[in-house]
Amino acid sequence: MSDVVTVHLKPKHDRRVANGHPWVFSNEIAEGVKDLPAGGVVDVMSAKGKFLGRGYGNPNSLIAVRILSRRRKEDINAPWFYAQRMREALELRQAVYPGRKSMRLVYSEGDLLPGLIIDRYDDVLSVQIGTLGMEVRKDALRQAIEEVYGPRAAVLRNDSPVRSLEGLERTRGVWFGDCPDEVTFDEFGVKFTASTLGGQKTGHFFDQIDNKRWAAPLMKGRTVLDVYANTGGWALHGLAAGATHATVVDSDEANAERALANAEANGFGGKLTAWGTEGKKTLQKMVVEGQRFGCVVLDPPAFAKQRKAAGSALRGYQEINALGLTLTEAGGYFFTSSCSFHVHEDRFLEAVHKAARECGRRIQMIHRGEQASDHPVLPAVPETRYLKSFAFRVGMDA
């Protein structure tokens, strides 16, 4: 193993890390931050000299060390270390989703592999490396991936903004293998086609699948409006459950076109309309036109990327939820979500409640959901729990 650098935390700055959080911020380290090895191995000690964990460092990042192991002699440069973590992650997915082939295989901190995300689309992997420490171990990661998952191919979708914070280039490209331009996969009986290198993030959003499956039966016999729809996941699961028609809205025209193609592939051609238009403006237009839907789904991107944006995000959530509730028929169902970590659940619910009062709707919460089980949450790491999703039955104001 390469040389190991040891850092000590400042007094009273070690409790969070000692309790299991893997992030060590630069201002928590007593001295030597600028001497940290770029991506190299770092042992983290308390101010009193107690070993807290071993991870990798980045002297130029606000998160100066990310802990990978609580074992002092762990070889975090070895491919077998990553293979073992990947096996543990795979065993969890096989237990909670037996027989499922396409899902999130590795969820960064949630699977004790900070800086690494892996999604699987049948036999093709979409990999996102977000930190310098994982980037310098890319060869070890590839060896572990091939050993544990044996994919046909893997792509690197390394264009997340977090890479810039780590001093890394943002790129996309085929990593290894015979990679097709598109891959078709099954999501609990609904077919989807994803572009291996196109689309957002890793290509498909798996985190809402448990909420979609819960909601789909309520859409039977109803019309569905799916806004911020990406490639139409909520709408397609609704159609599979017996919805009469679905309208999807996404600001990316390519996503709208793919939603139409997905509908055709599932035999729902003619039952789905797709609009490549901005969500809020489209909602406003539909309200003016007096449109109504039996079910309305709002699943927007994060409105607050930073804590200081939480206030404006809440105002934005209230605005779109008031529009969505206005478009929901009396006796219909309204599904709304926030993936903004910095917007707390109680504040988000308060925004929805204010929206209901604003537009004269009575709402009854009938389901509270969060991210799917292939996005496991670590209680010691609140950042691993980001998704808030709620279902409401909607009535006119009493």
N, C-alpha and C positions, 0 to 999 in steps of 0.2 A: 504494500500500500504506500502511496505517496506520503510525504510529510504531513503530520496533523498539527494544525494551529489551535491553540487553546485560548479562549476568551472568558473573562469573568463579567458577570452582570453587576450593575450598580446595586448598592443596598436598596432593598424594598422594590426592586424591579424584576424579581425572579418568580413571584407567585404564579403568574399566568402561565409561564413556561413550565414551571414545576407541576402545574395541574394538568398538563397535557397539550397545551397549545404549541404548534410547531414553529411559530414565527418569532424571531428575535429582531426587534427594531434597532436601528443603528444608535438611537439615543439611549438605549438600555444597556449598551456595552460600556464598561468602565474605561477602557482604552484599547487602542490598536485596531480601530475600525478600518482605517485606511491601509492597514497592513494585512487585511484578510486576503487569502488567496482567491483569485477570481475563479469561482466554481470549485475550489479545492475543499478538502475535508477540514471541518472545524468541530472541536469539542466545546460545548457550552457548560460553564460552571457557575454556580451561585456565587454571591459575594463572599460567602464563607468557605468556598472551595468544594461544594458538593456537585458531583457530576449530574447534569440535567439532560444531556442528549448529544448526539452526534449528527451533524448535517453538512450542508455545503454553504459556502459563503459567497457574498458579492459585495465588495467594498463600495460600490457605486449605486446601491439600491437602498431604498428606505427600509426594506426588509433585508437586513444584512446577513442573516442566517436562517435557513429553513431546515428544521430538524427532521431527519429520516428515521432515526433509531434511538431508543433509550438504552441500548446496550453499548457499553463503552468500547468494546473491541470489535464491533461490527465492521465488516469490510463493505462500505457503501459504494465502492468502485467496482465490485465484482458482479458480473452478469447474474450469478446465481441468487444474489440478494434481490434483484428486481424480479427474477423469475418466481421466487417464492412469494413475493407480494402479489404478483399477478395471478398466481395459482389461488391464493386466498381470496382475491377479488372474484375470480371466476367461480369458485365454489359457492360463494354467496349468491351470485346471479343464478346459478343452476338450481340452488335451493328455493329461491323466491320466485323464479320464473322458469320452471322446468320445461325443457323442450324449446324454449325461445332461442333464436339464433341471432337476432339483431337487437342491439341495446347498447347502453354505455357499459363498457367493460372496466374502465378505470376512471375514477372520479377524484383525481388530484388528492387534496388533503383528506377527503372522505375515505380514501383507500390507502392512506399513509404513504402516498407518493406525490408530495407537493410539486406542482409544476408540470404534471403529466395528465393528459386526458386522452382516452382511447374509446372511440365508438366503433362498433362492428356492424357492417351491413352484409349479412350472410357471410361471404368468405373474403371480404375486403375490409381493411381497417382504415379508419380516419384518425390520425394521430395529431395531437396538438401539444407542442413543447413550449412552455411559457416562461421558463426561467433559465438563467445561465448555468446553474448547477446541473440541470437535466440536459441542457444542450451539450455540455462537454462530456456527458456520459451517453451520448447518442448511440455509439457503437455497442455499448453494454445493453442498452435498452432494446436495440434491434435484435441482438442475440437472444435476449429473454423473450421478446415477442414471438420470434420464430419458433422457439422451443415450446412455449406454452400454448400459443394460439394457432400456429401453423397456417397463416393466411395465404391466400392466393396472391395478394398484393397489399401494400400499405401506402397511403399518401400522407404527406406532411402538410398540414394546414396551419402553418406557423405565421399567421398574419394578424394575430390578436394584438391590440394596442398595448397589452401588458409587456410584450416583448421589448417595446421601445423603452419602457421603464427599467428593463434589465440590461439595456445596452445591446440588444440583439436586433438583427435584420428581420424584417417582416417579409415572408415569402410563402408561396404555395408550390407544390410539385409532387410528382411521384417519388416515393422513397425507394421502394424496391418491388419487384414482382411484375406480373403481367396485369396491368391495371386497365380496366375498361373505362370508357368515358362516363358511363352511367351504370348504376347497379339497382336492381329491383329486389325488394325484400318484403317479407310478410310481418305485419304488426297485428297480431291477434286476429287473423282472418282478413285484414284489409291490406291490399297491396299498395306499396309506394315505390316510386322510382326517384333516386337521388343522384345528383351530379357528383362525381367523385371529387372534383376540384372547384365546382361552382357553388352558389348558394352561400348562406351565412354560417359562421362558426364552423362546426364540423359537418354541416350538410343537412342535418335533420334534428329536430328537437324531440328527444325521448323523455324529457322530464315530466311531461303532462300525461303520460299514457294511463296511469291509474285513474286520474281524474276524468279523462275522456271515456274510459270504459265505464266508470260509474255514471256519467252523465248521459251516455248514448241511449239507454232505454227510455229516458224522459223525452227524447226527441222523436220517438215513434209517432207517426201521424201528424207531425208538425212541420212547419217551415223553419229553417235555421239560417241565422245570419252569423257568420264567423268573421270577425274583424281582427286585423293584425294576424292574418291566418297563416302566414308562411306558405306552405304548400297544401293547406286545407285539411289538416289532421282532425280537428274537431268535427268539421262538416262531413268528412268521409266516414268517420266512425258513426256519426248520426245517421247518414244515409244507409249504412250497413245495418243499422238497427231499425230502419223503417221510416225515416224522415221522408216527407213528400217532396221537398225541394230544399236546396241549400244555396246560399249566396256567400261567396268568400271575397274578402277585401284585403289586399296587401299592396303596399306602396311599390313593391318590386314587381314589375310586369312579368319578369321571368318566373317568379313564384306563382303568380296567377295562372300563367300558361301551364306550369307543371301541375297545378291543382286540377285544371281541366283534363290534362293527360291522365292523371291518377284516377279521376272519375271515370274516364273511358275504360281504363284498364280494369276497373272493378265492376263494369257493367252499369254505371250510373250516368252514362252519357245522356244529356237532356235534362237531368235532374240537378245539375250544378251550374251556376253562373259565377263567373270570376271577374273581378274588377282589379286592375292594376292601378289603384288610386290610393291617396293618403287617407288614413283611417279616420281621423277627427273630421276632416272636411266632408268625407263621404257620409259619416253619421249625421252631420248637420244637414246635408242635402236631403237625406232620407227622411229626417224629421220634418223638414219643410214640405216635402212631398206627401207627408201623412202615411208613410209606409208602416206596417206592423209585421212582426214575426212571432211565431210561437215560441222560439228559443233564440236568445241572443248570447253570443260568446265574445268576450273581450279578453284577448291574451296579448297585451302589448309588450314591446321590448322594455328593458329597464328605463324608467324615467329618471332615476337618480343613480348616477355612476359614482358619486361622492356624497359624503355625509352632508355637506353644506347645500346640496341640491335637494334635500328631502322636502323642504317646505314647498318649493315650486312644483316638485313632483306630485305632492298631495293635491295641490290645486288642479294639476293636470288630470289626475285620476278622478277627482270629483267631476270635472267637466265631461270627460268621456263617459263616465258611469251614468251621469244624468241623461246624456243622449241615448245611451244603450237602454236604459230603463224606459225611457219614453217610447222607444221602438218595440218594446216587449208587450205583447198582448196581455190583457187582464187574464189571469189564470195560467199564464205562460211561465217559462223558466229563464232565469238570467244567470249566466256563469261569468265570473270576473276574476282576474288574477293580477298579481304583481310579482315580478321577479327581481324587484329592487331590494337588495339586502338592506340598504340604509333606510327603507321605509318599513317601520315596524308594523306588525300585524294589527295591533289595536288602532293605530293611526289610519291604516288603510281601511279598516272596517268603519271607522268614524267617517272617512271620506265617502264611502259608499252610502252610509246612512244619511249624510247630508245631501248627497245626490238624490236619494229617494224622496226626501222631504221637498227638495227643490222642484222636482217634476211631478209631485203629487202621486207617488206610488207607495203602496204598502208592501213591504218585503218581509218574507219569513226565511231565515237561513235554514237550509235543510242538509247542507253538507259542508264540511271544512276539509280541504285537502292540502297536500304539499307535494314536494317533488317525489318522483317514483323511487322505488326501492333500489334501483340501479344507480341512484345518486345518494348513497348513505350519508347520514349526518353523524358527526362526532359531537357529543354534548360539550366537550371541552373547546370546540372550535365553532362558535356561532356562525362564522362566515360560511360554513358548509351547508347551512340551512337558509335558503334564500327565497324559495317559492311559496307564495300564499295564494290559495285558490278556493273560491267559495261558490256555492250554488244557492240560489234564492227562488222561491215561488213568489210571483209578482201579482199583486192585486191593485185595484184603484184605491185611493185613499178613502178610509172609512168616514 
